Amino acid sequence: MADVDTSATRQGTKGFDGLAAALAQAWDSVLGSLPEEDSDFYDAGGTSIDAARIASQAAEWAPDVEDLDVTLMTSLLNEARFGDVRRVGLEWIDRTRGASA
């Protein structure tokens, strides 16, 4: 991941960065439980529709980042592990914001 100091990479409440908090809240809202770093989307009962809902809700946290919802949804479906989805999302945010700076 790029060494960029953005609101996406700064630690927030309870050690969560902003994206992790938004993802966790969306995950809980859709799947009914808060994820751990190693929680698996499919083991939690996730479906493609759930991935779209989680990604859409979480992406509202950073409306300036184009295609964050698509990136998160693709990552949920392909990576599945919460920590990996978070990492992919942070990398996308840093790339996107770095390119526009």
N, C-alpha and C positions, 0 to 999 in steps of 0.2 A: 504494500500500500504506500502511496506517496506520503512523504512527511509534510503534510499540510495541516495547518492549524485552522480548522473550520468549526462551525457550530456542530457539525456532524461528528467530529472526532473528539470534542471536549467531553469530559466526564460530567454527567448530570447526577440527578438524585439516585441514591443507592448504587452508585458505581455504573449505572447505565448511561451510555451516551444517548443523545436525543433520538437517534434512529432506533437503537435497541429498545428504548422505552416505547416508542410509537409502534414498533413491530410486536412487542410483548403485549401491549394493550389491544392491538388488532387481533393477535393470535387468541388471546383470552376471550375477546368479544365473539369471535367466530367459532373457536373450537372448545371454549368453556373451561380452559385451564391456562395458568401462566406457564410459559415455557422456561426450561433451564437451557443453559448453553448447548447441551448435547441432545435436547429434545428433537425428535424426528417428526416431521410434518405428517408423514403417512402413518406412523405408529400412533399419532394423536387423532387419527381418523380423518385427516385432510383429504379433500378431493380437489379437482381442478377449479370448481366453482369457489371453494373455500380459499384457494390460492389467490384467485382474482379479488375476492373480498378483502383478504388480509392485505394484499399489495396495495389495493386502492385506498384503504383506510390509512395505512402506514405512510403512503406517499403524500398524503395531505399535510404531513409534518414539514415537508420541504417542497412547497409548490413551485419554487424557482428552478428545481432540478427536472429538466425535461426527461421523460421516459423512465423516471424512477419506478413507477408502478409496473411497467413492463419488465424492467430489470429484476425487481423483487419477485414478481410472479414467476418468471422463468427460473430464478434461483430456487424458489420454493419447490417447484416441480422437478428440478434437476439435482439440486444439492440436498434438499430436504432438511438437513440439520440446522437448527436455529442459528447457531454460531456462524455457520458458513453463509447463510442467507444475510446475516448482519454484515459480515466481512465483505461480501460481494456488493451490498448496498453502499457501504462506506467507501469502497474503492470507486464505485460509479459516481458518487457525490463528489469525491475529491477530483476525479478526472473531469467531470462536467464543470464544476466551479473553477477548477484550475484553467480550463480551456477558455473560459469567459473572462478571466482576470487579465 
